[in-house]
Amino acid sequence: MHYHLMQLMNTYGLDIVSPFEYENNNTVYTFKCLIRGYGEKAGMVIDPDWKKLDSLKQALSDDGFGYSCMDIEGSIDIPSFSDVLADWCKSA
């Protein structure tokens, strides 16, 4: 797991799966990560490639996932990530 993801896990107590594999129509897609417990009930799927997310956004939503396009392994400011988590809200 990438260093930034480890920092986010340790700082915020997050449950992160990285990489995250999602199956849809007998095809497996790999995303940077899934953050469980935030956003939608199944968690937030994160990837820096909007085209990949955009092509699956309806399927992800139908399966209970939220999604966000960001470079979580590179450009995330660890101390201010709490603002992102607040925007997503904890999921039930």
trRosetta pair geometry for C-beta under 8 A, 3 or more apart (Angstrom, degrees):
i j d omega theta_ij theta_ji phi_ij phi_ji
1 5 5.0 -107 171 85 103 127
1 6 5.6 126 108 -58 113 90
1 9 8.0 24 141 -12 152 142
1 16 7.4 108 -148 104 138 118
1 18 5.2 95 -126 75 93 118
2 5 4.7 88 66 8 85 106
2 6 7.1 -152 97 -7 43 87
2 18 6.9 -80 15 140 91 150
2 73 4.4 -27 144 -131 169 112
3 6 5.6 -57 -151 35 32 113
3 7 6.4 33 152 -20 66 104
4 7 5.5 -51 -149 34 35 114
4 8 6.5 36 152 -19 66 103
4 72 6.6 177 112 148 127 64
4 73 5.1 160 45 -141 127 43
4 74 7.1 -121 -16 -45 158 20
4 76 5.7 119 -178 52 133 117
4 78 7.2 -146 -149 -74 80 100
5 8 5.6 -50 -148 36 34 111
5 9 6.4 38 151 -21 65 104
5 16 5.5 -161 -174 129 106 159
5 18 5.4 -44 -159 5 168 163
5 33 6.2 167 -119 -75 133 156
5 72 6.7 61 -80 134 87 110
5 73 6.6 -26 -33 -96 96 80
6 9 5.6 -52 -148 35 32 114
6 10 6.3 25 156 -13 65 109
7 10 5.9 -60 -145 42 29 106
7 11 5.8 22 161 -16 67 114
7 78 5.2 -62 137 -113 128 137
8 11 6.0 -57 -134 42 26 106
8 12 5.8 -23 -179 26 65 113
8 14 5.5 -16 136 27 92 140
8 16 6.8 78 92 -46 114 148
8 72 7.6 -31 -24 -178 157 106
8 76 7.2 -12 -67 125 122 151
8 78 6.6 -140 -77 -128 67 87
8 81 6.1 -89 -119 130 102 171
9 12 7.3 -81 -132 56 12 76
9 13 7.3 30 -179 -132 51 12
9 14 5.0 -102 -109 60 53 86
9 15 7.9 83 -128 -83 95 18
9 16 5.4 -104 -78 15 105 119
10 13 7.9 17 -164 -67 15 43
11 78 5.9 140 -20 179 167 107
11 81 7.4 96 94 55 137 127
12 81 6.8 -98 -41 101 142 118
12 82 7.0 178 -100 -87 119 75
12 85 6.5 -176 -156 -59 149 158
14 35 5.6 -39 -172 -147 125 101
14 36 7.8 139 -179 52 75 66
14 37 7.2 -162 -143 55 66 123
14 38 7.8 -32 -130 -12 104 125
15 35 7.2 119 75 -164 60 53
15 36 4.1 -42 91 57 115 110
15 37 5.7 98 32 -5 111 120
15 43 8.0 -101 88 -108 101 134
16 33 5.3 -10 -170 -173 100 131
16 34 7.1 156 -155 78 52 51
16 35 5.5 -20 -101 -101 79 69
16 36 7.5 -157 -79 13 29 79
17 20 4.8 89 102 -91 103 91
17 33 6.2 152 78 -158 51 72
17 34 4.4 0 52 51 105 101
17 36 7.1 65 -11 -28 101 104
18 32 6.3 -13 -133 157 102 58
18 33 3.9 -28 -86 -98 97 99
18 34 7.6 -167 -65 24 60 59
19 30 5.1 16 156 -171 138 102
19 31 6.6 156 -172 75 86 41
19 32 6.5 -87 -124 -148 77 20
19 33 6.8 -106 -131 -77 37 53
20 30 7.2 145 77 -156 45 54
20 31 4.7 -23 67 65 99 96
20 32 7.3 12 20 81 95 32
20 33 5.4 97 -17 -157 111 23
20 34 3.8 113 -103 -21 150 98
20 45 6.3 -142 94 -129 149 86
21 28 5.3 -3 -173 -173 108 109
21 29 7.1 152 -155 76 56 41
21 30 5.4 -25 -99 -98 73 72
21 31 7.8 177 -84 21 25 72
22 28 7.1 147 74 -156 37 58
22 29 4.9 -24 65 62 92 95
22 30 7.9 173 20 -84 73 24
22 31 6.4 30 -3 -5 115 113
22 45 6.8 0 -51 -116 144 143
22 56 7.3 107 106 170 141 155
22 60 7.2 -9 -168 -98 158 90
22 63 7.9 146 -158 79 112 160
22 65 7.8 -46 -116 -22 138 165
23 26 7.4 7 -175 -112 101 15
23 27 7.0 159 -151 79 62 37
23 28 5.1 -30 -94 -96 78 71
23 29 7.6 170 -88 16 27 72
24 27 6.0 -28 71 61 66 86
24 29 6.7 -3 22 -1 104 116
24 56 6.3 160 19 -135 163 113
24 59 4.7 45 -133 168 145 154
24 63 7.9 -114 -90 -31 104 144
25 59 7.9 -86 -14 -114 98 149
29 52 6.7 153 -169 -173 124 108
29 56 6.4 -114 25 -58 172 159
31 34 7.0 88 81 -54 122 76
31 45 5.1 21 116 -174 172 100
31 46 6.7 134 156 70 115 41
31 47 4.3 -97 -150 -62 90 117
31 52 7.2 169 -97 127 84 133
31 53 7.8 75 -116 -79 122 86
32 46 5.3 -63 71 103 110 85
32 47 4.9 159 3 -104 94 58
32 48 6.6 72 -38 -9 140 80
32 72 5.8 151 125 43 145 113
32 73 6.5 -138 -157 -22 131 111
33 45 7.7 175 96 -151 43 46
33 46 5.0 -3 63 54 84 107
33 72 6.3 -85 30 77 124 151
34 43 5.0 72 174 112 95 139
34 44 7.0 156 -157 78 55 44
34 45 5.5 -24 -101 -99 78 62
34 46 7.4 178 -87 15 26 80
34 65 7.6 -76 -131 -131 107 121
35 38 5.4 -13 118 42 111 116
35 39 7.5 96 80 6 99 116
35 43 5.6 -178 85 -172 44 106
35 44 4.7 -8 54 56 98 98
35 46 6.5 46 -10 -17 103 120
36 42 7.8 -69 -121 166 78 42
36 43 4.1 -63 -102 -87 46 133
37 43 6.5 19 10 -102 41 90
37 90 6.1 -31 163 -148 81 81
37 91 5.9 -171 -172 42 27 91
38 43 6.5 48 52 -143 62 63
38 44 5.3 -33 92 -10 95 118
38 66 7.7 -85 118 48 70 135
38 85 5.9 -90 -120 -142 145 76
38 88 4.3 46 167 120 107 133
38 89 6.9 148 -154 83 72 36
38 90 6.0 -59 -100 -111 62 41
38 91 5.9 156 -134 -10 5 95
39 43 6.3 63 57 179 109 28
39 44 3.8 113 1 -68 147 96
39 65 7.6 26 113 -175 128 51
39 66 3.1 -118 169 35 129 144
39 68 7.7 -136 -89 -26 145 110
39 88 4.4 -51 -65 -168 74 107
39 89 7.2 117 -81 59 27 70
39 91 5.9 -22 69 -52 41 119
40 43 6.9 -31 70 42 75 16
40 44 7.2 129 25 -74 78 60
40 61 7.5 -169 -85 -130 163 57
40 64 5.4 175 144 172 119 56
40 65 5.5 140 66 -168 134 13
40 66 4.0 158 -6 -34 98 85
40 91 5.9 30 120 -108 17 139
41 64 4.7 -57 65 -171 97 116
41 91 5.1 177 -101 174 35 127
41 92 6.1 -30 -110 60 91 81
42 63 6.3 -23 6 131 167 79
42 64 3.7 105 -16 107 113 102
42 65 4.6 -62 80 -73 117 67
42 91 7.9 -77 21 143 24 166
43 65 6.2 -19 71 -126 63 81
43 66 7.2 -117 126 36 31 84
43 91 6.9 -130 -80 23 41 150
44 65 7.1 127 -116 -172 21 81
44 66 4.6 -31 -104 79 74 101
44 67 6.7 154 -163 -94 66 23
44 68 5.8 6 -178 4 116 109
44 88 5.8 -45 -62 -144 144 143
45 53 7.2 166 107 -117 112 101
45 60 5.9 -98 22 -144 143 136
45 65 5.0 34 -17 171 110 134
45 66 7.1 -178 19 88 71 46
45 67 4.5 -21 64 -106 96 83
45 68 7.6 163 81 24 51 61
46 67 7.5 171 -77 -156 35 58
46 68 5.4 -16 -107 68 77 90
46 69 7.9 152 -155 -103 59 18
46 70 6.1 -43 -158 51 105 91
46 72 5.0 40 148 -24 142 142
47 52 5.7 -67 120 79 152 127
47 53 5.6 177 58 -53 114 105
47 67 7.7 -23 22 -164 93 102
47 69 6.5 -34 80 -117 64 63
48 69 6.5 81 -144 -171 27 74
48 70 6.5 -55 -95 114 67 20
48 71 4.4 42 -99 -85 125 70
48 72 7.6 -143 -56 7 89 68
48 74 7.9 25 -80 24 144 117
49 52 4.2 55 103 8 114 113
49 53 6.9 154 95 -8 64 86
49 69 7.4 -119 71 -135 20 103
50 53 5.6 -61 -148 45 39 108
50 54 5.5 42 156 -27 74 110
50 69 4.4 10 -86 -115 82 156
51 54 5.7 -52 -137 36 27 113
51 55 6.4 26 162 -20 61 107
52 55 6.3 -59 -152 32 25 107
52 56 6.9 -10 159 11 59 113
53 56 6.4 -86 -154 53 29 91
53 57 6.0 55 154 -69 72 88
53 60 7.5 -25 -155 -8 73 156
53 67 5.0 160 -154 160 117 137
53 68 8.0 -110 -134 70 159 10
53 69 5.6 -136 25 -72 153 96
54 57 5.8 -19 -140 -22 31 116
56 59 4.9 -62 -165 50 75 113
56 60 5.3 79 133 -29 92 101
56 67 7.9 140 92 -81 93 162
57 60 5.7 -53 -141 38 29 112
57 61 6.2 29 159 -18 64 108
57 67 6.2 -124 -117 44 78 145
58 61 5.7 -55 -147 38 30 111
58 62 6.2 32 154 -21 65 108
59 62 5.6 -53 -144 37 30 113
59 63 6.3 18 158 -9 64 111
60 63 6.0 -69 -150 45 27 103
60 65 4.2 -74 -178 72 88 115
60 66 7.7 57 142 -168 114 3
60 67 5.2 42 126 -42 159 126
61 64 7.8 74 -178 -49 29 12
61 65 6.9 -92 -75 65 29 65
61 66 7.8 48 -100 -99 70 41
61 67 7.9 -82 -57 0 75 107
66 88 6.7 157 97 -147 159 101
68 88 7.7 -72 -43 -88 141 117
70 75 7.4 -124 -180 67 87 103
70 76 7.1 76 149 -75 124 97
71 74 4.3 -34 147 48 118 106
71 75 4.6 65 76 17 114 102
71 76 7.3 -152 96 -33 65 80
72 76 5.4 27 -147 -40 49 135
73 76 7.7 52 -22 6 9 112
76 81 5.9 33 178 -83 111 114
77 80 4.4 21 98 36 117 106
77 81 6.7 -174 85 -44 58 75
78 81 5.8 -36 -152 -6 31 119
79 82 7.5 -38 165 2 44 103
80 83 5.3 -14 174 10 79 116
80 84 7.7 85 129 -13 71 91
81 84 5.2 -43 -162 31 58 116
81 85 6.4 58 142 -19 75 100
82 85 5.5 -52 -148 39 37 114
82 86 6.2 43 151 -24 66 103
83 86 5.6 -52 -148 34 31 114
83 87 6.6 35 151 -21 63 102
84 87 5.7 -53 -153 33 32 113
84 88 6.5 25 152 -14 65 107
85 88 5.7 -58 -147 40 33 108
86 89 7.2 26 -177 -73 34 53
